Structure formats: C-alpha cells, structure tokens
Amino acid sequence: MYGLKAIIIGSGMAGLAAGIAMRQAGYDVEIYEKTRKLRPAGAGISLWSNGIKVLNKLGLGEKVAAIGGQMNRMEYRSDRGEILNDINLIPLMEQVGERPYPVSRTDLQQMMLEAFGESDVRMGMRCVEVKQDGETATAIFEDGSSATGDVVIGADGIHSVVRSYLTDNKVESRYAGYVNWNGLVEASSDLAASDVWVIYVGQGKRASMMPVGGNRFYFFFGCRRPQGTKVEAKNIRAELQETFAGWAQPVQNLIAKIDPEQVNRLEISDIDPLPNLVKGRIALVGDSAHATTPTLGQGGCQAMEDAEVLCRYLITTNISVEDALQRYETERKERVKQLVLKARKRTDTIYNKDPDLTQEWYEQLKQEEEKDVTNAIAKIILGGPLH
Ligand SMILES: Cc1cc2nc3c(=O)[nH]c(=O)nc-3n(C[C@H](O)[C@H](O)[C@H](O)COP(=O)(O)OP(=O)(O)OC[C@H]3O[C@@H](n4cnc5c(N)ncnc54)[C@H](O)[C@@H]3O)c2cc1C
C-alpha cells in the first residue's frame, strides 16, 4: 500500500525501528513520546545477528558496526573463575551470515534517533487512549490533543497503554524474581579479554562483561531478590560486594571499578504471551507486545524483527491495513510467544528457582559441545524473518 500515515506511540528501539522502516517506505510517520528527555533503561544491549540484519536492511549496518564491540568468544566460568566452557563465536557468524554487536544503549538510541530525525519525535506527549472507526485510527494524548492516521502502532513498552485497548486491561507485568545491576566500565585486561563475553555463574547468580564500542565493557550482575527491595546508589557497591563475596578476582576488580551513581538497578519483569498483537488498524510492537526477561538477549532484537515484518506487509500487500496487520500477527505471534517462554525458563534455571535444576545446569555447561551451543543460538537467529 502506498501513501499511508502511521502514528507511533513510543520512541524506544521498537518505535524508532518501525518509524525508520516506514519512512523509508515513503509513509508519513509521526512518533509521540511521553518523556521530555529520552533516557535509555539500561547501559548496554547485545544485538544478536537477527537484530543486526534488520538494521543492515534499514541502511544502518556500518553505523552499528562502528558503535559495536567485537565479541568473538563466549566464556562461562564458575564463581571461583574456573572455565566451564569457551565458545568460539566465529563459526556461528559464518552459519548465520552476520556478527552480533553488543552496544551502549545511548549510542544505539542516538544512532536510531538520527536516522529517524531527532527533532521529528514529538516529546512530552503521553498517549492515554486509542480508538478507531473502520477508516482511521486515533491516539489521544494527556493534553487533550489527538493524532489520526491509517494505522496506530503501540511501541510504548512493558506497561503499554495501547495494549490495554487490545486486551481490556487484562495483562499485568510479572516479576521474574531477580534484580539486574548494569552499567559500563572502561575495558581492561584485569577484567576480561577485549573480545570475549564472559559470564561468571554460581550460587544461582551471574556476573558478566561484554565488549561494546569505545573500549568499554557493558557489565551486568543478577541475583534473586524479593520484589520491592530498594538500595540507594551510594550503597550499591557494598550490596554487590556482599552479594558476590568470594567470587573470582576479575569480578572483585569490576565491583571496585564501577561508578555506583551510574549503575542501573532493575527488577526484571516480563508479560505472558498475548492472544493477539493487533486489533483492526492498531498493532503492538516491541515490549508492549512481548516484554521478556533478558536471558536470551532477544527482547530488542524481536522489536527490530517486528518492525521489519509489520512494514513489509504494509508495503507488499494491498487488500487493507487491517489485513496487513493480521498477516503481521500471524507471522509474529508464535515466534515471540516461544521466545518469551524460553527466556522465562532460562531465567528460572539461571536464578535458582529450583536449586537442583541450577546445579544440573552448571554440570551441563561443563559438558556442552561448542557446536551444540552455537547451533542453539543459530536456531533462534535463523528463526527470524531475515535468514
Ligand atoms: C536488563 C536488560 C537487559 C536487556 N538485554 C537485552 C539484550 O542484550 N538484547 C536484546 O535484544 N534485548 C535486551 N533487553 C530487552 C530490550 O531492552 C527491550 O526489549 C527493548 O528495549 C524494548 O524496546 P521498546 O521500544 O519496545 O520499549 P521501551 O524501550 O520501553 O520504549 C518504550 C517507549 O515508549 C514510551 N512510552 C511509554 N508509554 C507511553 C505513552 N503512554 N505515551 C507515549 N510514549 C510512551 C517510553 O517512554 C519509551 O520511550 C534487555 C532488557 C533489560 C531490562
């Protein structure tokens, strides 16, 4: 279809990816964002090859490569530092046809905002309601104004307002049982090799570092916690020292080097798979459609895939907007459902929901063949729309 007007709610990765793709298709696109100043939630993100392929298609391949880290190996170590397995990721890249790139979120957001046109994102516009009449779809904002187009896209994250229109308010986010601390540090050899993603595991906890552009590591820690714990920034180093006491020296070095004021301390949640991703002329993309725990590193990559598939059906089919959105839902629903559930299961294994299963997983890690690990990752990547 030609000459469509799209109203996008939210300017995270999902909204920007959809916005860039639709503008490239020649559509009139308006993005509305509730905050006045964008601040990414989290310091870094690992974009696996399926997400990168979408960025390549949007013409952003060289830019993402320039801000990305060179992640050539993946290394699991025990809490004491013993190597459990060491995976060469180059054969994986050859298998799927593209590298993964871990990036700083600020760099990624800047790259995507520039590609869309930063001044074109309408800031301070909180959507409170959406509606449609068979010919058009409309978003209504807190200030009483509204925006009408052929299609409204809800890219408004895990607590989506647009989703409540599709699901009659029935979907609540679900606490995954653990806290994630993350941030950036300057890369150095007393932390990890510069081309490795290292993951220390033990006692149902994780501590990890991966290279991002600008000679930095994106780090994260994870540990089970009851919901609602709060720690002031000035006490975060002490909290990590206590939680990871006795762990290997590089983990201690990392804790000593972090800037506690810049650490994000997040309670991780997901949502149950949705029965539908679209209703008439209104569609969900990204976390509003399938917020997931980050243990597969696929949430943002799925947002990219959503944008690619949604835009493709709008461009290539010509029956109606509603029909194109239905095709989008048919292609995406099962894929995102399976990934949300797989990530949930993996989260429970990593974070000691059943300590026996977690111990079994540590044993498995020691025995896993390199090919089994890379094949499992390749299967997820190649299950996306761009093979
Ligand atoms: C700790 C952590 C690590 C992760 N690691 C990875 C990883 O390695 N790889 C990966 O692929 N994914 C990862 N993810 C997942 C990834 O971050 C998300 O899937 C992705 O950011 C979702 O983007 P989004 O645009 O859908 O949502 P968001 O980034 O939440 O953006 C939603 C936007 O909508 C705006 N908004 C909300 N409500 C309204 C409203 N009513 N009106 C207007 N605007 C509104 C918000 O302000 C926000 O800007 C991780 C997530 C976490 C928490």
The ligand as an ORCA input file, in Angstrom:
! r2SCAN-3c Opt
* xyz 0 1
  C      18.476     -5.527     31.854
  C      18.019     -5.733     30.455
  C      18.885     -6.256     29.517
  C      18.457     -6.476     28.215
  N      19.338     -7.002     27.325
  C      18.938     -7.208     26.042
  C      19.872     -7.721     25.087
  O      21.033     -7.994     25.393
  N      19.430     -7.899     23.812
  C      18.158     -7.582     23.419
  O      17.809     -7.715     22.234
  N      17.260     -7.094     24.317
  C      17.628     -6.889     25.610
  N      16.741     -6.372     26.509
  C      15.365     -6.063     26.072
  C      15.276     -4.706     25.405
  O      15.867     -3.717     26.205
  C      13.829     -4.344     25.146
  O      13.175     -5.416     24.529
  C      13.715     -3.118     24.260
  O      14.386     -2.025     24.823
  C      12.246     -2.780     24.079
  O      12.124     -1.614     23.315
  P      10.684     -0.947     23.173
  O      10.906      0.205     22.240
  O       9.671     -1.953     22.853
  O      10.311     -0.448     24.639
  P      10.936      0.722     25.523
  O      12.399      0.797     25.365
  O      10.384      0.525     26.893
  O      10.347      2.059     24.898
  C       9.015      2.446     25.082
  C       8.938      3.941     24.877
  O       7.575      4.344     24.924
  C       7.444      5.466     25.748
  N       6.073      5.430     26.281
  C       5.584      4.589     27.227
  N       4.279      4.836     27.446
  C       3.936      5.855     26.625
  C       2.725      6.569     26.413
  N       1.613      6.261     27.088
  N       2.708      7.574     25.504
  C       3.853      7.894     24.801
  N       5.031      7.259     24.984
  C       5.074      6.244     25.881
  C       8.512      5.279     26.815
  O       8.846      6.496     27.457
  C       9.658      4.722     25.989
  O      10.464      5.728     25.423
  C      17.133     -6.165     27.832
  C      16.248     -5.639     28.770
  C      16.692     -5.420     30.064
  C      15.714     -4.846     31.080
*
